[in-house]
Amino acid sequence: MMRTAVNDLLYGALKLEQPLRGYRVNMDSVLLAAFARIRTGDRVFELGCGSGAVLLILGWRYPDLGSLKGIEIQEEMAQMAVRNAVRNGMEDRISIVTGDLRNLRSGGEGGFCTVVVGNPPYDEKNRSRPSPVSGQAVSRHGAACTLEDVLAGASRSLARKGRFYTVFRASRLGELLGGLLKVQLQPKRIRMVHPDPASEATVVLVESAKEGGPGMVVEPPLWIRDRRGAFSPEYLFAYTREGWICP
């Protein structure tokens, strides 16, 4: 049986049960939730929701958002996400299904969603040595799906003009953009994330639109720390209730 612990998320605003070993919520999940632009009436679907951290953050940040759904292939993690929704008083707004995103049909488990969020595995089985911890191998090393699988699932789940938000390894940005276009997801907004102003980007945040027209905005880079080593104000703002909410 998986050993778990309940930890504070966003400085104690939320409580998150997560595995003691394996994939645990990290900065990338928080940045993805901050990067997503959510509108009134949106229907949100997360691919590979894990313990439900991104859905919880979005539910907390947008209290009027009533439709948040996630799919997770690992049954123990899916059950954990359900418990986390209950623990944070969002069981009437967040629903979780156990399933394989590779089997999503047009319309998907989330119906014709207006927003899909997903964090594809940063590495794949033929490119890296998988972790001996099964949860880590699934979430980080592509043991259960590939980048292409996640992008195809997002496209199938989205209504026309629906938006897909993802965070991915910066060094694989070319693969990500090419893969998005193959499944009719037009990249619309990109932001590179750097550890500090002197370092190369480590991850990238991308917004794309289903069957959207050409035209893409490259936003200013996000520095996690400034030149003195202190966390940047904008990075810290991603952990607040306001997040990066834009009009």
For each residue, the residues with C-beta under 8 A, 3 or more apart:
1:
2: 19 22 76 135
3: 19 20 21
4: 17 18 19 20 80
5: 17 18 20
6: 15 16 17 87
7: 15 16 17 18
8: 11 12 14 15 16
9: 12 13 14 15 16 25 53 56 57
10: 13 14 30 57 60 239 240
11: 8 239
12: 8 9 15
13: 9 10 60 241
14: 8 9 10 56 57 60 88
15: 6 7 8 9 12 84 87 88
16: 6 7 8 9 25 51 52 53 56 84
17: 4 5 6 7 51 80 83 84 87
18: 4 5 7 24 25 50 51 53 80
19: 2 3 4 22 23 24 51 77 80 135
20: 3 4 5
21: 3 133 135 136
22: 2 19 131 133 134 135 136 139
23: 19 50 135 136 138 139 140
24: 18 19
25: 9 16 18 29 30 50 51 53
26: 29 30
27: 30 31 224
28: 31 32 119 167 203
29: 25 26 32 33 53 54 57 119 167
30: 10 25 26 27 33 34 57 238 239
31: 27 28 34 35 167 193 203 205 222 238
32: 28 29 35 36 54 117 119 165 166 167 205
33: 29 30 36 53 54 57 58 61 117 238 243
34: 30 31 237 238 243 244
35: 31 32 165 167 191 205 207 244
36: 32 33 58 115 117 163 165 207
37: 163 165 207 246
38: 42 44 58 61 62 65 115
39: 42 114
40: 64 65
41: 114
42: 38 39 65 67 114 115
43: 67 69 110 111 112 113 114 115
44: 38 55 58 65 67 68 69 110 113 114 115 116 117
45: 69 70 71 108 109 110 111 113 115 116 117 157
46: 49 54 55 68 69 70 71 116 117 118
47: 70 71 101 116 117 118 150 153 154 157
48: 71 72 73 101 118 119 139 145 150
49: 46 52 54 55 70 71 72 77 78 81 96
50: 18 23 25 53 72 77 81 139
51: 16 17 18 19 25 77 80 81 84
52: 16 49 55 56 70 80 81 82 84 85 94 96
53: 9 16 18 25 29 33 50 56 57 84
54: 29 32 33 46 49 57 58 117 119
55: 44 46 49 52 58 59 68 69 70 81 85 94
56: 9 14 16 52 53 59 60 84 85 88 90 94
57: 9 10 14 29 30 33 53 54 60 61
58: 33 36 38 44 54 55 61 62 65 68 117
59: 55 56 62 63 65 68 88 90 93 94
60: 10 13 14 56 57 63 88 90 241
61: 33 38 57 58 241 242 243 245
62: 38 58 59 65
63: 59 60
64: 40
65: 38 40 42 44 58 59 62 68 93
66: 93
67: 42 43 44 93
68: 44 46 55 58 59 65 90 93 94 95
69: 43 44 45 46 55 94 95 96 97 109 110 113
70: 45 46 47 49 52 55 78 81 94 95 96 97
71: 45 46 47 48 49 96 97 98 99 101 104 109 110
72: 48 49 50 77 78 81 96 97 98 99
73: 48 98 99 100 101 138 144 145
74: 77 78 98 134 135 138 144
75: 78 79 98
76: 2 79 80
77: 19 49 50 51 72 74 80 81 135
78: 49 70 72 74 75 81 82 96 97 98
79: 75 76 82 83 98
80: 4 17 18 19 51 52 76 77 83 84
81: 49 50 51 52 55 70 72 77 78 84 85 94 96
82: 52 78 79 85 86 91 96
83: 17 79 80 86 87
84: 15 16 17 51 52 53 56 80 81 87 88
85: 52 55 56 81 82 88 90 91 93 94 95 96
86: 82 83 89 90 91
87: 6 15 17 83 84
88: 14 15 56 59 60 84 85
89: 86
90: 56 59 60 68 85 86 93 94
91: 82 85 86 94
92:
93: 59 65 66 67 68 85 90
94: 52 55 56 59 68 69 70 81 85 90 91
95: 68 69 70 85
96: 49 52 69 70 71 72 78 81 82 85
97: 69 70 71 72 78 109
98: 71 72 73 74 75 78 79
99: 71 72 73 103 104 109
100: 73 103 144 145
101: 47 48 71 73 104 145 149 150 153
102: 145 149 152 153
103: 99 100
104: 71 99 101 108 109 153 156 157
105: 108 156
106: 156
107: 111 112 156 157
108: 45 104 105 111 112 113 153 156 157
109: 45 69 71 97 99 104 157
110: 43 44 45 69 71 113 116 157
111: 43 45 107 108 157
112: 43 107 108 157 158 159 162
113: 43 44 45 69 108 110 116 157 158 159 162
114: 39 41 42 43 44 158 159 162 163
115: 36 38 42 43 44 45 162 163 164 165
116: 44 45 46 47 110 113 153 154 157 158 162 163 164 165
117: 32 33 36 44 45 46 47 54 58 164 165 166
118: 46 47 48 150 153 154 164 165 166
119: 28 29 32 48 54 139 166 167 168
120: 145 146 147 150 151 166 168 176
121: 124 138 139 140 141 142 143 145 146 147 150
122: 140 168 169 172
123: 127 128 140 141 142 169
124: 121 127 128 141 142 146 147
125: 128 130 141 142 143
126:
127: 123 124
128: 123 124 125 141
129: 141
130: 125 137 141 143
131: 22 136 137 140 141
132: 137
133: 21 22 136 137
134: 22 74 137 138 143
135: 2 19 21 22 23 74 77 138 139
136: 21 22 23 131 133 139 140 141
137: 130 131 132 133 134 140 141 143
138: 23 73 74 121 134 135 141 143 144
139: 22 23 48 50 119 121 135 136
140: 23 121 122 123 131 136 137
141: 121 123 124 125 128 129 130 131 136 137 138
142: 121 123 124 125 145 146 147
143: 121 125 130 134 137 138
144: 73 74 100 138
145: 48 73 100 101 102 120 121 142 149 150 153
146: 120 121 124 142 149 150
147: 120 121 124 142 150 151 168 172 175 176 179
148: 151 152 179 182
149: 101 102 145 146 152 153
150: 47 48 101 118 120 121 145 146 147 153 154 166
151: 120 147 148 154 155 164 179 180 182 183 185
152: 102 148 149 155 156 183
153: 47 101 102 104 108 116 118 145 149 150 156 157
154: 47 116 118 150 151 157 158 164 166 183 185
155: 151 152 158 164 183 184 185 210
156: 104 105 106 107 108 152 153
157: 45 47 104 107 108 109 110 111 112 113 116 153 154
158: 112 113 114 116 154 155 162 163 164 185 210
159: 112 113 114 162 210
160: 210 211
161: 209 210 211 212
162: 112 113 114 115 116 158 159 209 210
163: 36 37 114 115 116 158 188 207 208 209 210
164: 115 116 117 118 151 154 155 158 180 185 207 208 209 210
165: 32 35 36 37 115 116 117 118 205 206 207
166: 32 117 118 119 120 150 154 176 205 206 208
167: 28 29 31 32 35 119 203 204 205 206
168: 119 120 122 147 172 173 176 203 204 206
169: 122 123 172 202 203 204
170: 173 192 193 200 201 202 203 204
171:
172: 122 147 168 169 175 176
173: 168 170 176 177 190 204
174: 177 178
175: 147 172 178 179
176: 120 147 166 168 172 173 179 180 204 206
177: 173 174 180 181 187 206
178: 174 175 181 182
179: 147 148 151 175 176 182 183
180: 151 164 176 177 183 185 186 187 206 208
181: 177 178 184 185 186 187
182: 148 151 178 179
183: 151 152 154 155 179 180
184: 155 181 210 211
185: 151 154 155 158 164 180 181 208 209 210 212
186: 180 181 208 209 210 211 212 213 214 216
187: 177 180 181 190 206 207 208 216
188: 163 207 208 209 212 215 216 217
189: 206 207 216 217 219
190: 173 187 204 205 206 207 216 217 218 219
191: 35 204 205 206 218 219 220 221 222
192: 170 201 203 204 221 222
193: 31 170 201 202 203 204 205 221 222 224
194: 197 199 200 201 202 221 222 223 224
195: 199 202 223 224 225
196: 199 223 224 225 226 227 229
197: 194 223 226 227
198: 227
199: 194 195 196 202
200: 170 194
201: 170 192 193 194 204 221
202: 169 170 193 194 195 199
203: 28 31 167 168 169 170 192 193
204: 167 168 169 170 173 176 190 191 192 193 201
205: 31 32 35 165 166 167 190 191 193 222
206: 165 166 167 168 176 177 180 187 189 190 191
207: 35 36 37 163 164 165 187 188 189 190
208: 163 164 166 180 185 186 187 188 212
209: 161 162 163 164 185 186 188 212
210: 155 158 159 160 161 162 163 164 184 185 186
211: 160 161 184 186
212: 161 185 186 188 208 209
213: 186
214: 186
215: 188
216: 186 187 188 189 190
217: 188 189 190
218: 190 191
219: 189 190 191
220: 191
221: 191 192 193 194 201
222: 31 191 192 193 194 205 232 234 235
223: 194 195 196 197 226 232 234 235
224: 27 193 194 195 196 231 232 235
225: 195 196 229 230 231 232 235
226: 196 197 223 229 230 231 232
227: 196 197 198
228:
229: 196 225 226
230: 225 226
231: 224 225 226 235 236
232: 222 223 224 225 226 235 236
233: 236 237
234: 222 223 237 238 244
235: 222 223 224 225 231 232 238
236: 231 232 233 239 240
237: 34 233 234 240 242 243 244
238: 30 31 33 34 234 235 243 244
239: 10 11 30 236
240: 10 236 237 243
241: 13 60 61
242: 61 237 245
243: 33 34 61 237 238 240
244: 34 35 234 237 238
245: 61 242
246: 37
247:
